[in-house]
Amino acid sequence: MNESLKIIENGVVVTCDPQDRLGQLTMLIKGDRIAEISNRAEVLKALYPAAEVIDARGKIVLPGFVDAHLHGESFVLRLFTSLKPYARWRRETDVKKAFDFVYGHADQPDLASIYRLAYFTALKSGVTTIGEFGFDHLDRPLNAAFETMRRADVRGVIGVHNGDQIERCRTLPHQSIRFALAVPPEEEVTTYHLQSTLRAAARLKWPLLVHAGETKKGREGFKKNFQKSFLEILRDHHFFEGKIILLHCASLEATDWEVLENARATVVLTPRSAILKETEAPRIAEFIGRQIPIVLASDWGLSDPFEVLRSYAILARGQNVEVPRGAGLVRLMTINAARALGFDDQVGSLEAGKKADVTFLDVSGARFAGIRGKELKSLLASVLLESSSRDVSDVLINGEFFVRQGQVLTYSKEDLVHEGEQLMDKISRFVSTSATPVGEKRSDARSIADQPEAERAKLQNVDDGVRLIQKERPAVGVEKKIIPLQIDPAKNVKLPERVKKIFGDEET
């Protein structure tokens, strides 16, 4: 089979490579990789007369965006949390019930629909790599996220939350999709959580995915229980000695800054999410002043790099921090973010040998009149901050088009719209009819920590940091569908019908 050849010419290329090139360059793509970036357009066309020539005139050619932290389920939940502060989510009836559906009642087809809508929307926005946090519910969210990520052909890291999901990962080999062990939020973590998760990460050689300091309440509650900050406890448990992906870090103790400085771990900031949730804004000036590496991500809602970059610029200017010019802003959601997820050897920059993940931003319209070649370096940040996902015209992954002229090629827009309408109708019916009282948990969804002491003794069975608890009962009034997955069911680990494994235990 002949290797496909593409030559991209006439666009303004932002490489984000070590040379930080920016200008009207020509890119040669052989198969799934970039072979050359130079100003030899005519030479390359003469050398490869059979190559497909792509005219990128009027476009900025960027590395595929990397969204290092996303809750895929928030694509639908954002419609219920919109304009409501994070602190009130669990006190709002409709929000609580929507969460109850997604985290407790949604079956695998429901979750697959949610992730499909989230990931194809991200792809349409120029995102080719995603850090999916996932959630703790047997292995269904993991299966749905994995299959949808594979179907959309985006790369990603998926957070793994319990033993069932770890066992499932053993049957899901895929070079473009990796896994990380997720640590529970500060308000839920125990010493045994930390010990067992760290032990499992060392055994599996996976990175750790850690929510830290998203809210003041969580930070203060943790310190009250442990007499140290969350980051100090992570340091004491040697979390920073391996690969770690730190998320949020907006509400920190004074001592935490020294911990971060010494750890030199990259922190994933989520400025747009902080604004939408009305949680504490990250102290950008402090991160930059202390030279603590940062990258940007969406966290909650739509995966939209332009909105994230805009929110960062607003917060930065409010803290008297200069917004990076040239490629500096692009790097926060390309090569630097790829490095945080461990994909920088494959993507995040446009350079020979890397995978050909490329996003084309159309700046040919009247809004960007006058922006050409040599002026672009000083104006690039302004162009990005005025752009939107609608300006993404084309997206390449592994050298093949997945978005062309603004249209996703691998999944019907009509099917996505229809699927979204059906899903929202199902959630809305559940929200309007569910009898689950606000502020109460279903008894079958409780963790061991929630159980009376006598019940804990019956349910608990610890094995290398994994415990067994009662499986949830089927949701009442929610239609269950079963669809085949593109994975081998024969490799599933068999468990008793009413048993599931989850990480963590009461503190020992």
N, C-alpha and C positions, 0 to 999 in steps of 0.2 A: 504493500500500500504506500503510495507516494505521500511524502510529508507536505502538509499544507504550507503555503507561503503567503505572507501578507506584508505589504509595504505601506506604512502610514506616513503621509507627507503633508506639508503646508500647515500643520497645526502648531500651536505654541505648546511645547512640551515642558512639563515640570517633572524632573526626574526624581527628586528627593534621594538621590544617590550620594555617595561621599563627595563627589565633585559639585553637587548641588546645581546642576545645569538647568538653565531655563532659556528657552528661545525656540526659533523655528528649526527644529531638528527632524530628521527622518528616522523612523523605526522599522527595522526588519524583524519579522516574527517567523520563526520556523517551528511548525507544529505547535506545541503548547508553551514555548519559551521565546523570550526576547533574544535575538541573535546579535543585534547591533543597533546602536543609536548614534547617529552622526549627521553631518551635513552633506552626505554623499548621495543625494536623492537620485540623480541621473545615473551615477555609477551603479547603484543598487538595482535600479530598474533594468539597466543593461545586463547586469550579471544574472538577474532572475526575471527573464521576460515572461515567465508563466505565472508570476506572483499576482495576487489580487491587490490592486492599488486602491487605497482608501484615501480620498481627499478630505483632510480634516481642516480645510480652510474655514476660518471663523470660529474655531473651537480651541479650547484649552484641553490638552491631553494630560491626564493625571493618573497616578497609580490608583488602583481600585481602593476605595475607602475601607478602613477597618474600624468597625464598631465594637470596641473591646468589652462592653458590658451592656447586655440587653435582657430584659424579662420579656420573652416572646408573648406570654399570655397577656401582657399589658396592652397589646394591640386592641383587644376588645375591652379590657377592664378600664382603659383610659376614658372610655365613653361614660363610665359611671363615676370615676374619680375626678373628672374635669371640674375645675374651679372649686374643689374642696381641699382644704389643707390635709396633709398626710395624717396629722394628729386626730382628725375626725373621721377617717375612713371607716374604722370599725364601729363607729357610733351612728353612722348613716345607714338607714334601713336598706335602701336599694344597693348601696355599695357592699354592705355586709353580705347580702344575699347573692349578688353577682360573684363575689369572692367565693362564697360557699359552693356555687355551681362549678366554677372553674377548678377549685382546689379539692373539692370533695365529691362532686357528682359527674363531672365531664367524663365521657368515655373516650377511648382512643380516637375514634373518628372525629369527635368534637375537638380534641387537642390537636389533631393533625390539621384540621381546618384553621384553627387559631394560628398555629405556626406557619401554615402555608400563606395566610394573609400577611403575617408579619414579615416573613422572609422575602416574599416576592415584592412587597412594598419597599423593603430595604434594597433589594436588587435594583428596582426602578430608580432608587435614589443614588445609585452608584456604589453601593456597599457590596463588597465581594467576600468579606471575612467578618464573622460575627462571634462574639463571646456571649454565649447563651448561659444564663445563670441556672435555669431549670428550677424544679422544686421537688419537695419530698413527698412522693406519693407512689409507692411501689415502683414499677418500671415503666408505667404508661407515658409519663411526660418525656422520659428519656427516649423511648421508642419513637414517639411522635416527632420530637425535635430532630432526632437522627435521620429518620426517613425523609422528613421534609427538607432538611438541610441538604441531604444527598440529592433529592429530587430537584431542588432549586440550583444545585451545583455550586452553592457558596461553600467556602471553607468555614471552619469554626472550631471553637472549644466549647464543650458542653459540661456544665456543672453536674457532678454526681453526688447525690445526697444520702444514699442508704445502701445497704447490702444487696438488696434486690437489683438495684441499678448497677452496682459493681459486677454482679454475676452476669447481667445482661451485656455489659460492655465487652465481656470476653467473647461474645458471639458477633460483635459488630466491628470487624476490622475495616478501616477505611483510611487511606493515607491523607485525605484532606480534612478529616474530622477527628479531633482529639478530645481527651477528657481531662477534667480537673476535679479534685475533691473539694466540695464546698463546705465551709465551716458555717455553722448556724449564726444568725445575728447575735449581737451582744446580749440581748435580753433573754435569749434561749440557751446560750452556751453553758456548759459545765466543764469542770476539769477533765472529766472522763471523755467528753466530746473531743477536747483538744488532744488528749493523749491518743485516743483510738484513731482519730483522723490523721494525725501526724504519723502514726505507725503504719496505717494503710497507705499513705502517700509514699513513704519510704519503700514499702514493699512493691508498690505498683510503679514507682518512678513517675508519678504524676505531679503536676504543680498543685498548689493550694489556692483556693479561691475564697477570699475573706472580705465580707462586709465589715467595715470598721468605722465607727464615728459618723454614722449618717445622721443621727439625731442626738440632741442634748439629753433627752430622757433616757435613751439607751446607754449613753456613755455614763451618766450619773448612776443609773441603776446597777451597771456592771461594777463600778468602783465601790459602791456601797456593799456589794456582796463579796468582792474579792480584795478590797483595800488597795488595789492597784488598777491602773488603767488597762484597757483591753490590749493595747499595743505592748505594754510592759509585760503582760502575761504571755503574749505571743513570743516576745523576746526570751522570756525565762524558759519557755517550752521549746526554744530553738527553731521556731518557725522560719526565721529569716536565714537560716543556714541552707535551705533548699530553695527551689523555685516557688515564688509566691506572687499572686496577683492581688494587690490591695485595692479595694473599692471604696470610694467616697472620701473618707478621712476629712470630713468637714467640721465635725465637732471633736476637738482634741484637747487633752490635758496639756499643761505647759511642758511636762516631762516627755510627752509623745514626740515632740519635734526633735529632741536629741536621739530618740529611738529610730526615727525615720532617717535622720542624717547618717547615723552609723550603719543602718541596714542598707542604704542606697537602693532600696526596692522602689520600683516604679509604682506610682499611685494613679489609679484611674479616676479622674474627676468627672462629675456629671452635673455641669452647671445648669443646663436647661431643666433637668429633672428637679434640682433644688429649687428653682424658681417656681415650677409648676406645683410641687408638693408643699412649698412654703417651709422647707426645712432650712437648716443653716447653710449659708453659702460657703463654699471652700475658700480658704484664705490664700488666694493665688499669690499675693505679694510675698507671703511667708515661704511658700514652696519655692518660688523663684529665688528669693534672697538666700535661702539655705541650699540652693542647688539640688533640690530633691526632684528627681525626674517625674514628670507628669504627662499623661495623655488624656484624651477626652472621649466620652462615650455618651450614649443616649440614656440608658437605664430604663426609663419608663415611657411608654407611649410609642409613637412612631420612631423608627430608625431613620433619622434624617440628619446627615452630617452638617448640612448648611445651618439648620436651626441650632445645633449644638455649638458650632463655631460662633454663631451670632451671639448666643447666650454667654459664651466665654468672653467674647469681646466686651459685652456690656458689663459683666462683673469685673473684668480686668480694669477697664477704664474707671469704674467706680472705686477701685482700690488703688488708683494712680499707677497702674502697671501698663507699660507700653505693649500694645498688641503686636505680635511678630509680623514682620513684613516679608515680602517675597515668599519663599517656600516654607518659612518658619511656621506659619499657621497650618499649612497643609500637612506638615510632618506630624502634628498632634493627632491626626486621624489617619495616618498612613504608616510610614516606616516605624515611627516610635511606638504606635499602637500595635503594629505587627510584632515588634520586639517584645512588648509586654506579654503577648499571647504565645510567643515562641515560634512565630511563623516568619520571622524576618529573613530566614534563609531562602524563603520561597517568594514572598510578596512584600508589598509595602513601598517599593521603589521601582523605578523603570531603569533597568540596567541589564546588560548581557548576562545570560544564565538564569535570570529570574523567570518565574512563571509570568505569562503575558496576561495579567489582570489589569485592565485599562478602563478608565472612565473618561468619557468625552463630555465636556461642558460647553454648550452652545452659547457663545457670546456675540453672535452675528447680528442680533437685533438692535433696535434703536437705543435701548437702555444702555448699551455698552459702546455706543458710537465713539470713535476717536481712540479706542484702546487698541493699539497695534504693537507688535514686536517689541521694540526697545523700551517703550513706555510701560510695558506690562509688569516689569519687575517691581517697580515702586507701587503699582496699582493693584497687584495681585490680591492682596488681602481685602481691599475694597470690593473687588469683583466677587470674591468668594462670599463676602458678607452681604452682598446684595443679590446673590443667586439663590435659587431654590431647587428642589428636586425636579421640578418641571423643566429646568434648563439642562438636565442630563439627557443627552440625545442617544448615546450608545454606550454599551458596556460589553467588554470582552472578559471572559474568564477562560484561562488556559488557551488563549489564542482564538477562541470561538465567540461569536456574537450571541449574547443572551438578551440584550436589549438593542433594538435597532430602530432609529428614528422615533424614539420615545415609547416604543411598544415592546413589552416582554414577549419573547419568541417561544418560550418553552411552556407557557401555560396561558390558556385563553382568558382574556380580560373578562369576558362575559361569564365564564365559569367561576372566576374569582368573585365577581360581584354577586352572582347568584348564591354561591357558597356562603359569603358573608351575610347576605340577607337572611338565609335560612338559619344560620348560627345565631344571629342577633335576635331573631324571632324566638328561638328556643330559649335563649337566656332571659329574654324579656318575659316570656311566659313563666319561667321558673321564678323570677324575681317577684312577679305579681301574685303568684299562687303559693309559693313556698311558705310552709307554716313554721319554719325554723325561727325561734325568737331571736331578736337582735341581741347581741352580746353574749349568747350562749353557744357552746360547742356541742356538736353531736357526740354522744357518748362513745360511738365507735371510732371517732377520729382523734381521741385523746392519745397523747403520748404517755409513756410510763410515768413521767414526772407529774402528770395530771391525775394519776390514779391514786386511790387510797392505798395506804401502805400494805394492807393485807392483799390487795389485788396485784400490787407490784410483784410480790413474792411468787404469785401464780404465773404471771406473764413473763417475768424476766428470765432470760437465758443468755448469758453473755459468752461470746466466742470471738476473741481477738477484736474487741471493740464493736462487734455487731450484736444486736439483740433481737429477740423475737417478741412481737406483740400481736394482738388480735387483729385480723384483717377486717376492713370496713364492710358493712353490709351494703347490698345493692341500694342505689337511690330509688326512692319511691316516686313513681310518676314520671320518670325520665326514661325515654326509649333507649334501649341498648342495641347498638349495631356492632357487628363484627366484620372487619375487612381484613383480607390477607395482607401481610407485610412482606417486603422483599428481603426477608431474612429467614434463616433456617430454623423452624420451630423445634426441630429435633435436638438442637443444641441447648434449649432452655434448661435451666436448673429447676428440677421438680421440687416443689415445696408442698407441705400439707395444705389443704384447701383453705384453712382459716389462719394461715400464718404468713407474716411478712417480716422482713428484716429491715431494721433501721439503725442508723448510727446513734451512738451516744448512750448515756446511762445516768443515773443519779450520781452525783459527785462522790468519789471514793477517797 
